[in-house]
């Protein structure tokens, strides 16, 4: 709009334009009367939203800013209306700050040392505390490295908080900054149109993290393509429900880490009660309980529970109840069990015939409890190099710990942790088994819960199966009568448009004794193909025809073997489950 040497409002001469903004443009200018240097923002009124204005038609930003006087807050000069080339404008002027933005410094020099970061964040906290202490508290709501100027005029770096365009004040309902990277510093409640002093506490925690790490929190969870996605805001919220990790080589004090984590918790009630409490945690006047933070982190992961969980599992009600009481409840609420001396289980092992849904059950368990889920199969940890597998196993547990609380599902565990006494087990396997044993020991302390599945429990190394590693060994049996009815309903009700009214689920169950889950799914799929070919509905007759042409995929001898194994394990953990 203006170029160098232009005169604005007959008061200011443009030294040079700085950049265009969402609502206008900004400039470095010189006062014609006093010769002083100022920063000047042009607001084009036609671009402004209704929430920019107060009840008198003025800018809310100016109403807030002009009353402030703090050494770490930019100095308001004036805000006037004018017309230029038939456009109505606000001319917003603040005192010039000789320096650069904090973002520019981070981009140039990378992470700051902890001492510098802490010193700087304390001064910014002082400015925000001043805002919150006003008769009508002011929530800045846009604290980012772009809105912190580093004043170098005295030879010392002094942080100065700028830009009150989105500040929350009285009953004014302003918006939030949805641009990148500012949106990464927005507290989650802003996305819902809610705000409080805790909103600034979140942004300060994000700012502190960025100073130390050189990147905004959870940056490793995003990709470039996410930014333009329609679900970008949803991804931000979901990514924040994972555990915050620190990668910096700086020697970060545990109290600093806990302060940052607490300030960044999604639940406002779990953050610091006030900005002063946050300051006291940094000065160690008020210590944070690590147990409290751990419980809050688990709570935030559980809050993002998605999927239908056990509702997708047909039948198996006794098994689901046992899992609920013995596994899920202790993991979700460890504190209430701790009073009774009950520790959450370290790991459970699902065993049973192939095709009975062990893997599916584990995935549903993950959905039911809400933990992060990592699935690993033999190919994931295999290596052609000596000791290469050991390193992969360690990396696997490191990843689980980083994303804890995590369910680590080990499929075909007999292939990954074979019995070292077996004649067909090579020396390199023995070293890998040892690595598994090391990692499995009390991994629950790192909020990692192990679920494993096998068809061949006798092939697993005996040291792995002892209590303390796998506390529960649970038979996922061949579906009983009620489970088979539920399975037929599950698969056939997905085809309601082409399903006949004559289906007798009880009879189908009776005709499929000893059939496993995968057998029943195959029967329904084959019946669907026949019906589609004949251009008719899926009927009882077609289903019975397919059943008569098939047989169970596992033998009576195999079923007897697993039943016998369950009998051998009686008394270990929970007793028999009735099917």
C-alpha positions in Angstrom: 0.0 0.0 0.0 2.8 2.4 0.9 6.4 2.6 -0.3 9.6 4.2 0.9 9.4 7.9 1.5 5.5 8.0 1.4 3.9 10.1 4.1 1.2 8.4 6.2 -1.5 10.4 7.8 0.6 13.6 7.5 2.6 12.4 10.5 5.0 9.6 9.5 7.5 9.0 6.7 7.9 5.5 5.5 11.6 4.3 5.9 10.7 0.9 4.5 7.9 -1.6 4.3 8.3 -4.7 6.6 5.6 -7.1 5.4 2.0 -7.6 4.4 -0.3 -9.0 7.1 -3.7 -10.8 7.1 -5.4 -7.4 7.7 -3.1 -4.9 6.1 0.6 -4.2 6.2 3.4 -3.0 8.5 6.2 -0.4 8.2 9.2 1.1 9.9 8.5 4.9 9.9 9.9 8.2 11.2 7.8 10.8 13.0 7.8 14.1 11.1 7.6 16.2 14.3 10.0 14.4 16.7 12.2 12.4 14.3 11.8 9.3 16.3 11.6 5.8 14.8 8.3 3.8 15.2 6.7 0.6 14.1 3.4 1.3 12.2 0.6 -1.2 11.3 -2.1 -0.4 8.7 -5.4 -2.2 9.3 -7.7 -2.1 6.3 -11.2 -1.9 7.9 -12.8 -3.8 5.1 -10.6 -6.8 6.0 -11.4 -6.7 9.7 -13.9 -9.1 11.4 -16.6 -8.0 13.8 -14.6 -9.3 16.7 -11.8 -6.8 16.1 -14.1 -3.9 17.3 -15.2 -2.8 20.7 -18.7 -1.4 21.4 -17.4 2.1 20.4 -16.2 1.0 17.0 -12.6 1.2 18.0 -10.0 -1.6 17.9 -10.1 -3.9 20.9 -6.3 -4.3 20.5 -5.8 -0.5 21.0 -8.2 -0.5 24.0 -6.1 -3.2 25.7 -2.6 -2.0 24.6 -2.9 1.7 25.5 -3.4 0.9 29.3 -0.3 -1.3 29.6 3.1 -0.2 31.1 5.6 -3.0 31.6 9.3 -3.2 30.6 8.8 -6.4 28.7 5.7 -5.3 26.8 5.8 -3.1 23.7 4.9 0.5 24.2 1.7 1.8 22.6 1.9 5.2 20.9 -1.4 5.8 19.1 -4.3 4.4 17.0 -6.2 6.7 14.7 -8.7 6.3 11.8 -8.0 7.8 8.4 -8.9 7.4 4.7 -6.5 6.7 2.0 -7.5 6.2 -1.7 -11.1 5.7 -0.6 -10.1 3.0 1.9 -10.8 3.4 5.6 -7.8 2.5 7.7 -6.6 2.2 11.3 -3.1 3.6 11.8 -1.6 1.7 14.7 1.7 2.9 16.0 4.0 1.4 18.7 7.5 2.3 19.9 10.4 1.0 17.7 12.3 -2.0 19.1 15.8 -2.3 17.9 16.4 -6.0 17.4 14.9 -9.1 15.9 12.1 -11.6 16.6 12.8 -14.6 18.8 11.9 -16.8 15.8 14.6 -15.2 13.7 17.2 -15.9 16.4 16.1 -19.6 16.7 16.2 -20.0 13.0 19.7 -18.6 12.9 21.3 -20.1 16.0 19.1 -23.1 16.8 18.4 -24.3 20.4 19.4 -22.0 23.3 21.2 -23.3 26.3 18.9 -24.0 29.3 20.3 -21.1 31.3 19.5 -18.5 28.6 16.1 -20.1 27.8 15.1 -20.1 31.5 16.3 -16.5 32.0 14.3 -15.3 28.9 11.1 -17.3 29.7 11.1 -15.9 33.3 11.0 -12.3 31.9 8.2 -13.2 29.5 6.3 -14.9 32.4 6.7 -11.6 34.3 5.0 -9.7 31.4 2.2 -12.3 31.2 1.7 -12.2 35.0 1.3 -8.4 34.7 -1.4 -8.9 32.1 -3.3 -11.5 34.2 -3.1 -9.3 37.3 -5.1 -6.4 35.7 -8.5 -5.5 37.1 -10.0 -7.1 34.0 -7.4 -9.8 33.3 -5.9 -9.9 29.8 -5.1 -13.2 28.2 -2.6 -12.6 25.3 -3.6 -15.9 23.5 -0.9 -15.6 20.8 2.4 -16.0 22.6 4.8 -17.3 19.9 8.5 -16.7 18.9 7.1 -14.4 16.2 5.5 -12.2 18.9 8.6 -11.9 21.1 11.0 -9.2 20.0 14.5 -9.2 21.3 15.4 -5.7 22.2 19.2 -5.1 21.7 19.2 -1.3 22.3 21.0 -1.7 25.7 23.5 -4.3 24.6 21.5 -7.0 26.5 18.8 -9.2 25.0 15.5 -8.1 26.5 12.4 -10.0 25.4 9.4 -7.8 24.6 5.9 -9.2 24.1 4.1 -7.6 21.1 0.8 -7.9 19.2 -2.4 -7.8 21.2 -4.7 -8.4 18.1 -6.0 -11.7 19.4 -6.0 -11.0 23.1 -8.9 -11.9 25.3 -10.3 -9.1 27.4 -13.6 -8.5 29.2 -16.4 -10.3 27.2 -14.8 -9.7 23.8 -14.7 -12.9 21.8 -11.7 -12.6 19.5 -10.4 -15.5 17.3 -7.1 -17.5 17.4 -4.0 -17.5 15.2 -4.5 -20.3 12.6 -1.4 -19.5 10.6 1.8 -21.7 10.6 3.8 -21.8 12.9 1.7 -19.8 15.3 -1.1 -22.5 15.5 1.4 -24.9 17.1 1.5 -22.6 20.1 -2.3 -22.3 20.5 -3.8 -24.0 23.5 -6.4 -26.7 22.4 -9.3 -24.9 24.2 -8.9 -22.0 21.7 -10.0 -24.3 18.9 -13.4 -24.6 20.8 -13.7 -20.8 21.4 -12.8 -21.2 25.1 -10.0 -19.4 27.0 -8.6 -18.6 30.4 -5.3 -17.7 32.0 -4.3 -21.4 31.5 -4.3 -20.6 27.7 -1.2 -18.4 28.1 0.4 -21.1 30.4 0.2 -23.6 27.5 1.7 -21.1 25.0 4.5 -20.3 27.5 5.3 -24.0 27.9 5.4 -24.4 24.1 7.7 -21.3 23.9 10.0 -22.7 26.6 10.2 -26.1 24.8 11.0 -24.4 21.5 13.8 -22.4 23.1 15.5 -25.5 24.4 14.8 -27.9 21.5 14.8 -25.5 18.5 11.4 -26.8 17.3 7.8 -26.5 18.5 6.4 -29.3 20.7 5.5 -32.6 19.0 7.1 -31.3 15.7 8.2 -34.9 14.9 4.5 -35.9 14.7 3.8 -33.7 11.7 4.7 -33.7 8.0 4.6 -31.0 5.4 1.5 -32.4 3.8 -0.4 -32.1 7.1 -0.4 -28.3 7.0 -2.7 -28.1 4.0 -4.9 -31.0 5.1 -8.6 -30.4 6.0 -8.0 -32.3 9.2 -5.0 -30.3 10.3 -6.5 -28.9 13.5 -7.7 -32.4 14.4 -4.2 -33.8 13.9 -2.7 -31.1 16.1 -5.1 -32.2 18.9 -4.5 -35.9 18.4 -0.7 -35.5 18.3 -0.7 -33.6 21.5 -2.4 -36.6 23.2 0.9 -38.5 22.8 3.8 -38.2 25.3 6.0 -35.2 24.9 9.7 -36.2 24.3 12.9 -34.2 24.6 15.7 -34.8 22.1 18.0 -32.0 22.9 21.6 -32.9 24.0 21.3 -30.0 26.5 21.6 -31.1 30.1 17.9 -30.4 30.9 17.0 -30.4 34.6 14.2 -32.8 35.5 12.3 -29.9 37.2 12.4 -28.0 33.9 11.1 -31.0 31.9 8.2 -31.5 34.4 7.4 -27.8 34.3 7.1 -27.8 30.5 5.1 -31.0 30.4 2.7 -29.8 33.0 2.1 -26.5 31.2 1.4 -28.4 27.9 -1.2 -30.8 29.3 -4.4 -30.6 27.2 -6.7 -30.5 30.2 -6.6 -27.0 31.6 -7.3 -28.3 35.2 -4.0 -30.3 35.0 -1.9 -27.3 34.1 -0.5 -24.8 36.6 -3.2 -23.0 38.5 -1.7 -19.7 37.7 1.2 -18.1 35.9 2.9 -17.4 39.3 2.8 -21.2 40.1 4.6 -21.8 36.8 7.2 -19.2 37.8 7.7 -20.9 41.2 8.2 -24.3 39.5 11.1 -22.8 37.4 12.7 -21.3 40.5 12.1 -24.6 42.4 10.1 -22.8 45.1 7.3 -25.2 44.2 8.2 -28.8 43.2 6.1 -30.8 40.8 5.3 -34.5 41.6 6.5 -36.8 38.9 3.8 -39.2 39.8 1.2 -36.5 39.2 2.6 -35.7 35.8 2.7 -39.4 34.9 -1.0 -39.9 35.9 -2.0 -36.8 33.9 -0.1 -38.0 30.8 -1.8 -41.3 30.9 -5.2 -39.6 31.4 -4.6 -37.5 28.3 -3.8 -40.6 26.2 -6.9 -42.4 27.5 -9.0 -39.4 26.6 -8.3 -39.9 22.9 -9.7 -43.5 22.9 -11.1 -44.2 19.5 -12.8 -47.2 17.9 -15.4 -49.6 19.2 -13.1 -51.8 21.3 -14.6 -55.0 22.6 -17.9 -54.1 20.9 -16.4 -55.5 17.8 -15.6 -58.9 19.5 -18.4 -61.3 19.0 -19.2 -63.3 22.1 -16.4 -64.1 24.6 -18.3 -62.2 27.3 -16.5 -64.0 30.2 -13.1 -63.4 28.7 -13.9 -59.7 28.1 -15.1 -59.3 31.7 -11.9 -61.0 33.0 -9.7 -58.7 30.8 -11.7 -55.7 32.0 -11.3 -56.5 35.7 -7.8 -57.9 35.7 -6.1 -55.9 33.0 -7.9 -52.7 31.9 -9.0 -51.3 35.2 -5.6 -51.6 36.9 -3.9 -50.0 33.9 -6.4 -47.2 33.7 -6.5 -46.4 37.4 -3.3 -47.7 39.0 -3.6 -45.5 42.0 -6.8 -47.0 43.3 -5.3 -50.5 43.0 -2.1 -49.4 44.7 -3.9 -48.9 48.0 -4.6 -52.6 48.0 -1.0 -53.5 47.0 -2.2 -54.6 43.5 0.2 -53.8 40.7 -1.0 -53.6 37.1 0.0 -56.6 35.1 3.3 -56.5 33.2 2.2 -58.6 30.2 -0.4 -61.1 29.0 -0.1 -63.9 26.6 -2.9 -65.0 24.3 -2.6 -68.6 23.1 -4.9 -71.0 21.3 -5.6 -72.5 17.9 -4.9 -70.5 14.8 -7.8 -68.5 13.4 -9.5 -67.8 16.7 -8.9 -64.0 16.6 -6.0 -63.5 19.0 -4.5 -60.7 16.9 -8.0 -59.1 16.5 -8.7 -59.4 20.2 -5.4 -57.6 21.0 -6.2 -54.7 18.6 -9.7 -54.4 20.2 -8.0 -54.4 23.7 -5.9 -51.5 22.6 -9.0 -49.6 21.4 -10.9 -50.4 24.6 -8.2 -49.1 26.9 -7.1 -46.2 24.7 -3.3 -46.8 24.8 -1.1 -46.3 21.8 -0.7 -49.5 19.8 2.5 -50.9 18.3 2.4 -54.3 16.5 5.6 -56.2 15.9 6.0 -59.4 13.9 9.1 -61.6 13.4 10.2 -59.7 10.2 10.2 -56.4 12.2 13.1 -57.5 14.4 14.9 -59.9 12.1 18.4 -59.0 10.8 21.0 -60.7 8.7 23.7 -59.2 10.8 25.0 -60.7 14.0 23.5 -58.8 17.0 21.5 -56.7 14.5 18.3 -58.2 16.0 19.3 -57.1 19.5 19.6 -53.5 18.3 16.2 -53.6 16.7 14.6 -55.0 19.8 16.0 -52.2 21.9 14.8 -49.6 19.3 11.4 -51.2 19.5 11.1 -50.7 23.2 12.6 -47.2 23.0 9.8 -46.3 20.5 7.2 -47.8 22.8 8.6 -45.8 25.8 8.6 -42.6 23.8 4.9 -43.0 22.9 3.9 -44.5 26.2 1.5 -45.5 27.6 1.7 -48.1 24.9 0.4 -51.6 24.2 3.2 -53.5 22.4 1.7 -56.4 20.6 4.1 -59.2 19.8 2.6 -61.5 17.2 4.0 -65.1 16.8 6.1 -64.6 19.9 7.3 -68.2 19.6 9.3 -67.3 16.5 10.9 -64.2 18.1 11.6 -65.7 21.6 12.2 -69.4 20.9 13.3 -71.9 23.6 17.1 -71.6 23.9 17.2 -75.3 24.9 15.9 -76.3 21.5 18.4 -77.9 19.1 17.4 -75.8 16.2 18.0 -72.4 17.9 21.2 -70.7 16.7 23.6 -68.8 18.9 22.5 -65.4 17.6 18.9 -66.3 18.6 20.1 -66.9 22.2 21.5 -63.4 22.4 18.3 -62.0 21.0 16.2 -63.9 23.6 18.5 -62.4 26.3 17.7 -58.9 25.0 14.0 -59.6 25.0 14.3 -60.8 28.7 16.1 -57.6 29.6 13.5 -55.4 28.0 10.5 -57.3 29.3 11.7 -57.0 32.9 9.3 -54.5 34.6 8.7 -52.6 31.3 5.4 -51.6 33.0 7.4 -49.0 34.9 7.8 -47.2 31.6 4.1 -47.5 30.9 4.6 -50.2 28.3 2.1 -53.1 28.5 3.0 -56.3 26.5 0.4 -58.4 24.7 1.7 -61.4 22.9 0.0 -64.1 20.8 1.1 -67.6 19.9 -0.2 -70.9 18.5 2.8 -72.8 20.0 3.3 -71.9 23.6 5.6 -74.9 24.1 8.1 -73.4 21.7 8.5 -70.2 23.8 11.6 -69.9 26.0 10.5 -70.9 29.6 12.2 -67.8 31.2 9.8 -65.6 29.3 6.7 -67.3 30.6 7.5 -66.9 34.3 5.4 -64.6 36.5 6.7 -61.0 36.5 7.1 -61.1 32.7 3.9 -62.7 31.5 1.5 -62.4 34.5 -1.5 -63.8 32.6 -1.7 -66.6 30.1 -5.1 -66.6 28.5 -6.6 -69.2 26.1 -8.5 -67.7 23.2 -10.5 -70.8 22.6 -12.5 -72.1 19.7 -15.8 -70.1 19.7 -18.5 -71.7 21.7 -22.2 -71.8 20.7 -23.0 -68.2 21.7 -19.8 -66.9 20.2 -20.6 -68.5 16.9 -24.1 -67.0 16.9 -22.5 -63.6 17.5 -19.9 -64.1 14.7 -22.6 -65.0 12.2 -24.6 -62.0 13.2 -21.5 -59.8 13.0 -20.6 -60.9 9.5 -24.1 -61.2 8.0 -25.4 -58.0 9.4 -22.8 -56.2 7.4 -24.8 -57.4 4.3 -28.3 -56.4 5.5 -29.4 -55.2 2.0 -28.9 -58.6 0.5 -29.7 -60.8 3.5 -32.8 -63.0 3.5 -35.3 -63.0 6.4 -35.0 -66.7 6.9 -31.6 -66.8 8.7 -31.6 -69.1 11.7 -28.5 -68.1 13.6 -28.9 -70.8 16.3 -29.0 -73.5 13.6 -25.9 -72.1 11.9 -24.1 -72.2 15.2 -25.1 -75.8 15.9 -23.8 -76.9 12.4 -20.4 -75.2 12.9 -19.2 -76.8 16.1 -15.4 -76.5 16.4 -15.2 -73.9 13.6 -12.9 -71.0 14.4 -13.5 -67.3 13.6 -11.7 -67.4 10.3 -13.7 -70.4 9.2 -17.0 -68.7 9.9 -15.9 -65.5 8.1 -14.9 -67.7 5.1 -18.3 -69.4 5.1 -20.1 -66.0 5.0 -17.9 -64.7 2.2 -18.4 -67.9 0.1 -22.2 -67.7 0.6 -22.1 -64.1 -0.5 -20.3 -65.0 -3.7 -22.8 -67.7 -4.5 -25.8 -65.4 -3.8 -24.2 -62.6 -6.0 -23.6 -65.1 -8.8 -27.2 -66.3 -8.6 -28.5 -62.7 -8.2 -30.4 -63.7 -5.1 -30.3 -62.9 -1.4 -28.0 -64.7 1.1 -30.3 -67.3 2.5 -30.2 -70.1 5.1 -30.1 -72.6 2.3 -27.0 -71.1 0.7 -25.2 -70.9 4.1 -26.0 -74.5 5.0 -24.8 -75.6 1.6 -21.5 -73.9 2.1 -21.1 -75.3 5.6 -21.7 -78.8 4.3 -18.9 -78.3 1.7 -16.4 -77.2 4.3 -14.8 -78.6 7.5 -13.1 -77.0 10.5 -9.6 -75.8 9.8 -8.3 -77.3 13.1 -8.6 -80.9 14.2 -10.1 -82.4 17.3 -6.6 -83.4 18.4 -5.4 -79.8 18.2 -8.4 -78.5 20.3 -7.7 -81.2 22.9 -4.1 -80.1 23.0 -4.9 -76.5 23.9 -7.6 -77.6 26.4 -5.0 -79.8 28.1 -2.6 -76.9 28.1 -5.2 -74.7 29.8 -5.7 -77.4 32.4 -1.9 -77.5 33.0 -1.9 -73.7 33.6 -4.8 -73.8 36.2 -4.0 -71.9 39.3 -1.6 -69.6 37.5 -3.2 -66.1 37.4 -7.0 -66.2 36.9 -8.9 -69.5 36.9 -10.9 -71.1 34.1 -13.1 -69.1 31.9 -16.4 -70.7 31.1 -17.4 -71.2 27.5 
